[in-house]
């Protein structure tokens, strides 16, 4: 903040009726412990009272809120031989990005601590959490109902709407974010004024007003960052692509870490992946023609899926790993629904992010993306995609072509189940004939399809559409949940 902004902030604070849960005045410094406790209390109380920041102001009488000045110099003050700010920061948990401003207000020195409201959990100082009750500071454990409210607020604020970079100018916004790409992707003419660009980004919640400056939200940064490394908390969210030389992770051929936001970098990412995937040569009636081993739409959907369904609060990033026999798409976080319901169900953790990605055509409408992946895997005669849940992440696996005889029993059962799901969402029923077409089994070998159906029935992944029908020849099947 510049001097004028600080003056306006100070005048606004002293104009408040009195000290409050998120605002405290002091004249001079007493101890490092007192400041640490106040930072904890003001951060926790600002959260409880829905303020973005709490404030601790030195140089103001707390009785009548007269600006009298202070002798406190926070940037040169030491505690136990260590710089005061560093000493306090090392004893706060979680570490919060509070700011210290010094202002000469008409010859009277004033110090303002701007303390962001906690987002995920109570802020503790020396392992103890504090809270303001009226104009007094107390230990939070004396107020369990207030502590419970802080923990409950963890789920109220979406990750996308939290702040990635604070207090920046409009010039810095267009330096950090690719504003032109937003208008290109949205098919909107680029505005003639900087103010119109900023207004549009505010309406999209990519940035928010921060007094006379702006703050970039996680949503704005993760979608439109020119370089995610400019956003400390998002740098490790960029998509990574790793190409291996074989079927395992022993030898890495190439690793490509992304740096751009998801929206501005998506097309380039998909082109880069597709350009490094093997192709099969198909001999037509007159010409040789190369066709992709993997359907491009499946690649696109699974990359988008890894991006929009990741748990953004978990460590790690969306990762695409390319092996000689498969591609694995991994995202941080367990899925919100069972993996065997991906075809017919949809639930997104990051709905604001997902909604924008759908709006600009990067991913499909709700629930239809995995349908397309399964459909095109069948169309290309590939093994059924596999969706797996690990301890802290989710992986989708797209396999390269494999002859039916080389597939194991689980592969065939999974394919039969997914085929039944795809038929069901298309208002059709799986039959022996439809499964033969899926596997390219000749009609004379219908017993092979019958065996796969029997195995899927025994696995309880499919069921008879009409249990009273005794004819296996004309039997129809639906997913177990239908």
MARMARPA-534070 format. One line per 5 residues: for each residue x, y, z of C-alpha. Coordinates in steps of 0.5 Angstrom, whole numbers, plus 500, padded with zeros to 3 digits. Layout:
<atoms>
X,Y,Z; ...
</atoms>
This chain:
<atoms>
500,500,500; 502,507,499; 502,513,504; 495,515,502; 492,508,502
495,508,509; 493,514,511; 486,512,509; 486,506,512; 488,509,519
483,514,519; 478,509,517; 480,504,523; 480,510,528; 473,512,526
470,505,528; 466,506,534; 471,502,539; 475,496,539; 472,490,536
474,483,535; 478,484,529; 481,491,531; 485,493,537; 489,499,538
495,500,543; 500,506,544; 507,502,545; 510,496,544; 510,491,551
513,484,549; 513,480,543; 509,475,546; 503,480,547; 504,481,539
504,474,538; 498,472,542; 494,478,539; 496,476,532; 493,469,533
487,472,536; 485,477,531; 486,472,525; 481,467,529; 476,473,530
476,476,523; 475,469,521; 469,468,526; 466,475,524; 467,474,516
472,480,516; 478,479,511; 483,482,515; 484,484,523; 488,490,525
493,491,531; 495,499,531; 500,502,535; 500,509,536; 493,510,538
490,511,545; 485,505,546; 480,509,550; 478,515,545; 482,512,539
486,519,538; 492,518,534; 498,520,539; 504,516,535; 509,510,538
516,509,539; 515,502,537; 520,500,531; 518,493,529; 523,492,523
529,494,528; 526,491,534; 529,484,537; 527,479,541; 532,475,545
537,477,540; 533,475,534; 529,480,529; 522,481,532; 518,479,526
522,472,524; 521,470,532; 514,471,532; 513,468,525; 517,462,527
512,461,533; 505,461,529; 502,455,526; 499,455,521; 504,461,519
500,467,516; 502,472,511; 501,478,516; 503,485,513; 507,491,517
506,498,515; 509,504,518; 506,511,517; 508,518,519; 501,521,520
502,528,521; 509,527,525; 506,522,529; 509,515,527; 504,509,527
505,502,526; 499,497,523; 499,490,523; 494,487,517; 493,480,519
489,476,514; 483,472,517; 485,464,518; 482,460,512; 483,452,515
484,452,522; 485,456,528; 492,460,528; 496,458,534; 502,462,538
507,458,542; 502,452,541; 496,456,544; 490,459,540; 487,466,542
481,469,540; 478,476,542; 471,477,546; 469,484,545; 475,488,546
479,483,550; 484,477,548; 482,470,551; 485,463,550; 480,460,545
480,453,548; 475,457,553; 470,458,548; 469,451,544; 463,453,540
468,459,537; 473,454,535; 468,449,532; 466,455,528; 473,456,525
474,449,523; 467,449,520; 468,455,516; 474,451,513; 469,448,508
465,454,507; 470,458,502; 472,455,496; 479,454,494; 478,458,488
476,464,491; 482,465,496; 487,470,495; 493,468,491; 497,475,491
495,481,494; 495,488,494; 497,489,486; 496,494,481; 492,493,475
499,494,471; 501,488,475; 495,484,473; 496,484,466; 503,482,467
502,476,471; 495,474,468; 494,472,460; 488,477,460; 488,476,452
487,469,452; 481,470,457; 477,474,451; 480,469,446; 477,463,449
471,467,451; 470,469,444; 469,476,446; 473,482,443; 478,485,447
476,491,451; 479,498,449; 481,500,456; 484,497,462; 479,499,466
474,494,462; 479,489,463; 479,489,470; 472,490,471; 471,483,467
476,480,471; 472,482,477; 466,480,475; 469,473,473; 472,473,481
479,472,478; 481,478,482; 478,482,487; 478,489,490; 483,491,495
482,498,497; 485,502,491; 489,496,489; 487,489,487; 488,481,489
488,475,484; 484,470,487; 487,462,486; 481,462,480; 484,467,476
492,465,477; 490,457,476; 487,459,470; 490,465,467; 497,465,470
503,466,465; 507,463,470; 505,459,476; 512,460,479; 510,467,480
504,465,485; 508,461,491; 502,457,493; 500,455,486; 507,453,483
506,446,484; 499,445,481; 502,446,474; 501,440,470; 507,435,469
508,430,463; 513,424,464; 515,420,458; 518,413,460; 522,408,456
518,402,457; 512,399,461; 515,402,468; 518,408,471; 525,406,471
528,410,465; 525,417,464; 525,419,457; 523,426,458; 519,430,463
515,436,461; 513,441,467; 508,446,466; 508,453,468; 502,456,465
495,456,468; 490,451,466; 486,455,461; 491,458,457; 496,452,457
491,447,456; 491,447,448; 498,447,448; 499,441,453; 494,437,449
498,438,442; 504,437,446; 502,430,449; 499,428,442; 505,429,438
509,424,443; 504,419,442; 505,413,438; 501,412,431; 498,406,428
499,405,420; 492,403,417; 493,401,410; 486,403,406; 484,401,399
489,406,396; 493,409,401; 497,408,407; 494,412,413; 497,414,420
492,414,426; 493,415,433; 494,409,437; 489,413,443; 483,417,441
485,425,442; 478,426,445; 479,421,450; 486,424,452; 483,431,452
477,429,457; 482,425,462; 487,431,462; 481,436,464; 478,431,468
485,430,472; 485,438,473; 478,439,475; 477,433,480; 483,434,483
483,436,491; 487,443,490; 488,443,498; 492,436,497; 500,437,495
501,435,488; 499,436,481; 495,433,476; 500,428,472; 500,425,466
505,419,465; 506,416,458; 509,409,458; 509,404,452; 503,400,453
499,405,457; 498,413,459; 496,414,467; 492,421,469; 493,422,476
490,428,480; 491,429,488; 485,427,492; 480,421,492; 474,422,488
468,424,491; 464,418,488; 466,411,487; 470,410,481; 465,405,478
460,410,478; 464,415,474; 460,414,467; 453,415,470; 455,420,476
458,427,477; 460,431,483; 466,436,482; 470,439,488; 472,445,484
465,447,481; 467,454,480; 473,452,476; 470,446,472; 464,451,470
469,456,467; 473,450,464; 466,447,461; 464,454,459; 470,455,454
469,448,451; 475,445,455; 471,440,458; 465,436,457; 458,438,460
457,435,467; 457,427,467; 459,426,459; 466,426,459; 468,419,462
462,417,457; 466,419,451; 472,416,454; 469,409,454; 466,410,448
472,412,444; 476,406,447; 471,402,445; 471,405,438; 478,404,438
478,397,440; 482,399,446; 482,395,453; 477,398,458; 480,404,461
481,403,469; 480,408,474; 483,407,481; 483,410,488; 490,410,492
491,413,499; 491,420,497; 490,421,489; 486,418,483; 488,415,477
485,414,470; 489,409,466; 488,409,458; 491,402,455; 494,401,448
491,396,443; 491,389,446; 488,383,443; 482,380,446; 486,373,448
492,378,451; 487,381,456; 486,378,463; 479,376,466; 479,383,470
480,387,464; 474,383,460; 469,384,466; 471,391,467; 470,392,459
463,388,460; 461,393,466; 463,399,462; 459,397,456; 453,396,460
454,402,463; 455,406,456; 449,402,453; 444,404,459; 446,411,459
444,411,452; 437,408,454; 439,401,451; 441,394,454; 447,390,453
446,384,449; 451,378,447; 451,381,440; 453,388,443; 458,386,447
461,382,441; 461,388,437; 465,392,443; 470,386,442; 470,385,435
468,378,436; 466,374,430; 458,371,431; 461,364,430; 464,365,437
458,368,441; 460,363,447; 466,367,448; 462,373,449; 457,369,453
463,367,458; 465,374,459; 458,376,461; 457,370,466; 464,372,469
461,380,470; 454,377,473; 458,373,478; 462,379,479; 456,382,481
457,388,476; 452,387,471; 445,384,472; 439,381,468; 434,386,465
429,381,466; 430,376,471; 424,372,469; 427,371,461; 430,364,461
433,365,454; 440,366,454; 440,368,447; 435,374,447; 438,376,454
439,383,456; 443,386,461; 444,392,465; 449,395,470; 448,393,478
446,399,480; 440,400,474
</atoms>
